[in-house]
Amino acid sequence: MPKLWNDTIEAHREAVRDATLDATAELVAEHGLTGVKMAQIAAKTGIGRATLYKYFPDVEAILSAWHERRIRAHLAQLAEIRDRDGTAAEHLEKVLGKYAEIQHERARHHDGTELAALLHRGEHVAQAQQHLHALFRDLLTEAAKTGYIRDDVAADELATYCLHALTAAGALPTRAAAHRLATITLDGLRRRS
């Protein structure tokens, strides 16, 4: 087959996949995890059930793919902030704030439900956590080199501290409260005189 044909088919498959993920997330938000059937997803996506089964074996597989896509988007946002022009201190502050915001929003989407339990198992979550830890560790290492943060604690330990501390943003009532938590977390990182 010609390359253009292959590219067109792949673009179509990706569009169907994205539409399926979005439709499933909407249906689960409306009806709960156990209230959604493959026929509903196919109808909302605008495809036949047989086509849907070519892409995914069940609702859980669709939700796992949706969650993986969201995680990739969040990691890309954090990496984009890290890679902007600016100082190590500015990058660290902005990444901490954005991660707190992501945690706050995540909790709004699946707050302690069976959906959260389903979404947070699997290899994609473990890989994302490793990637996130490395991103934080590298930012902290750079900020320590400039003297902005303490260097008496290993960057790996500080990365763990940040990630665990900012997870609490999910329990906070507002985005502003999540950003205050990021500020408090940053205060704990600063070099003591």
N, C-alpha and C positions, 0 to 999 in steps of 0.2 A: 504494500500500500504506500502511496505517496506520503511524504512527511506532513504536508498540510492536512491530509485526511486523518493521520494519527494524532496530530495536535488538536484537531477539531473534536475528535472522539474523546481524547483525554480531558479537554476543557469541559465537554458535556458531562462526562462522568464526575468530574470535580464539582460541577454546578449541582448535579443531582445529589451528590454526597453532602454538600454544604446545606442544600435545602432540606434534606432529610434530617440532618443534625439540628438545624434551627427549628423545624417543625416538631421534632420529638421533645426538645427542651421546652417549647411553648406548651405542648400537651401535658407534659409531666407537671409543669407549673400550675396548670389548670386543674388536672385530675388526680395528681399524685402518681407515684411510681407504679403502683399496682393497678391503677385505673386506665392505663394506656395499652392498647393492643396494636399489633403490626398493621391491621387493616385501617385503623384511625390514622396512623402515621402515613401510610401510602396515600390515603385520601387527602390529607392535609398537604402532602408534598406534591400531589398531582401526578402520581405514578401508580402503576398497577402493583398489587401485592407480590406477584412473581418477580417483578423487577426489583422491588425492595429487598426480597430475599437473596437476590444476586449480590447485593451490596452488604447486607448484614443478616446474621442468623436469627437475631432476636433484639428486643428492646434494650437489654443490658449492654449488648455490643454497640448499639448506636449511642447510648449515653456515655459509654467509655470513650468512644471516638470523639464525642462532643467535648468531654472533659479534657481529653488530651489536646484538642485544638485550643481550648481556653488556656491551658497551661502554657502551650507554646507561645500564644499571644502575649501572655503576662511576662514570660521570660524575655521575649523580644522587646517589650516596652522597657523593662529594666535595663537590658543591654543597650538600648538606644539612649537612655538617659546617661548611662555610664560612658558612652562613647562620644557624647557632645563635647564641644569646646568648654573648657573651664578647669578649675583646680580639682585636686583629689578631694578636698573638703566639700566643695560644691557638689561633686558627683555623689559622695557618700550621703550628704544631707538629702539630696533629691531622691536617691534610690531608697533610703529608709522611709521617706514620706510616701513614696509611691507604693512600696511594699505594704505599709500599714493600710493604705487606701485599698489595695487589692484584697487584703485580709478582711477588711471591713465589708467590702462588697460581696466577697465570697460567702460570708456568713448570711448575707441577706438572700442569697440564691438557694442555699441548701443548708439550713441551720439545724445541725444535729439530727437530721432525719435519717431514715433508711437510705435515702438517696446519697447523703454524705458518706455513709458506710460503703455503699456500692462504688462510688466514684473514687474513693481514696485507697482502693486496693489496686494492685497491679503494678507491673514493671514501669509503666510510664510515670507513675507518681514517684517511685524510688529514683528513677533517672532524673526527674525534674528537681527533686530535693538535692541530689548531688550537684547538679548544675547550679542551682541557687546558692548552695553553700560555697561553691568555688567562686561564684561571682562576688559574693559578700567578702570572702576571704581576700580576694585580690584587691578589692576596693579598700579594705581595711589595711592591707599591707602598704598600699600606696599612700594612704592618709597617715600612717605611722611614720613613713619615711620623711614626710614633710613636717613632722612634729605636731600635726593637728590632733592626733589621738595618741593614747598611751601605747607604749611599746614594751611594757613590763608583763603583758599577757600575750600569748601566742594568737596570731590572727585567726587560726582555726577555732580557738576557744571563743574569741570575740564574735566570730561569725555565728557560732551556735547560740551565743547569748542573744544576738540581734534577732535571729530567726525565731527563737522561742519567745522572746519578749514581744515581738511585733505580732505574733499569732494572737495575742490577747486583743488586738484591734477588732477581731471578729465579734467580740462580746460587747464592744462599746456602742453606745446609742447613736452617735453621729460621726460623720466624716471628720469634723473638727476635733473631736475627742481622739480619733485615730491619729491625727497629725500631732496632737499634743503628746501622745504616747511615743511617737517617733522622736520628738524633741527630747523627751525624758531618756529614751534609749541612747540617743546621741550624747547626752550629758554624761551618761555612764561610761562612755568610750573616751571622753576627753582626757588629755594628759593633765595630771595633777601637778600644781607648782610646789 
